[in-house]
């Protein structure tokens, strides 16, 4: 906060210093890698897959649904857990897989739409997971009008 008792020149210098400090903090947040978490159908944390992904893309679209995609090695425990849908149901973890991606003070969250195993040219097996944003799920809920809403 600026001290108004300072001279105009000192106020300008202090404003410049605060602006540069804010810009450095913002760039530091941008350089921090995103935190990617996989949750079961009951929203219990199952895996943190930050740093193991081969590729990822999560789009924020204002007032609409943005797609999400992440590729992880198939030999990773998270890939085995996602691929074992019947095992998740039998263990009481639910059918759905949820994801949250925290980056730059924002959160993208969604539900697994499909998961496909791909074999790459070098022989690596990769689990490619596609997610639909939570807003897409919200669009399909039927809610009857009432005075409260």
N, C-alpha and C positions, 0 to 999 in steps of 0.2 A: 504494500500500500504506500502511496506517495505521501510524503510529508509536505504539506502546502506552505510550511514556513521556509522551505528552501527557495533559493533563487530560481528563476526560470531556467537558467542554464543547468543548474543541478537537477531540477525536476526532469528536464529532457534527458540528461545522462542517466538518471535513475530509471526512467521509462525504457530507454534503450537497453539497459542492463537486465531489467525484468523481462523484456521481450525476448532477448537472446537466451535467457535462462529457461523461459517457457518453450522456446523452439528446441533447445537441447533436450529437454525432458520429453517432448513430443517425438523427436527422432530416436531417442532411446527406447520409447515404447514401440516404435515401428520396427526397430532392430531385434526386439525380443521375439523369439519364435512363438507361434501360436501353441496353445495348450489344447490338445485333442483328446477327448474322453469318450469312451463307449460305455453305455448304460444298458441294463437289461430292461425288460418290459415293465418292471416295478420301479424303475428309476434308481436301482442300486448300481453303484459304480463297479464296473467289471475290469476295464483295462484303460490305461493311459497310453496312447500310441504316438505321442509327440516324438519326433525324431526318427521313427522307424519307417515312416511312409516313403514310398518311391515318388509319389506325386499326389497332389491334392488341389482341389478347386472348390471354393465355397463362395457363392455370389449373394450379395445383399442387393435386393431390388426393392425400392421404396413402394410400400402398399401392394406388393405382389410376391409371388413365390420365386425364390431363387434356388437353383439346383445346387447340390453338393456331391462331390465325388472324392474318394480317397483310395489309393492303391497301397496295399501292404504285402510283404512277403507271405506266401501261403504257409511257410513253416513257423511263422510267429504264433504264439499262443492265442492272440486276439483273433487271428484269422480262423484258427481251428474252432474257437468259441462261436464266432459268427456263422461259420459254415455248418455247425452242429445244431440245427434248429430243433430237431426232435429232442436232443439232449437238454437243450435249454427249457423246453416245455416240461419234460420229465422232472427236472430239478426244481421246477416252480419259478423259474426266472422269466417266464412269459415268452410269447412268440416274437414280440417286437424287439428291435435293437434301436436305441436312440443314440444320438451323437451330439456333443456340444463342442464348439470351437471358440475359444476365447482368444481374441487378438485386438490389440489397440483399444482396450476398454470397451469392446463390443462382444456380443455373443451370438453366434449362429447356431441354431439347434434344429434338429430334424429327426425323421424316422427313416429307417432303412427301407428302400423301395425294392432294390434287387442287388444281389451279390453274384458275381460271375468269376470263375477261375479262368485265368488266361495264362498260356505258356508263351513266354517271350522267345525271341530269336536265340538268345544265349542259353535257353533251357530253364530259366527261372520261372517258377510258378508264382503268380501274383493273384491275390484276391482283390478284385475291383468292386468297390461298394458304391452304390448310388443312393443318395438320400433325398427325400422331399422335405422342404422346410416345414416347420410346425404350422406356419400360416396355411399351407396347403391342406393339412389335416383339419384345421379349423373351418375351412370353407365348406366342408362336407357334413358338418354337424347341423342337424335340424333343431332349431330353437323356436318354440312358439312365442309369439309376441305376448307381452304382459306389461302391466303398468310399471313394473320395476325397470324393465329394459327400455 
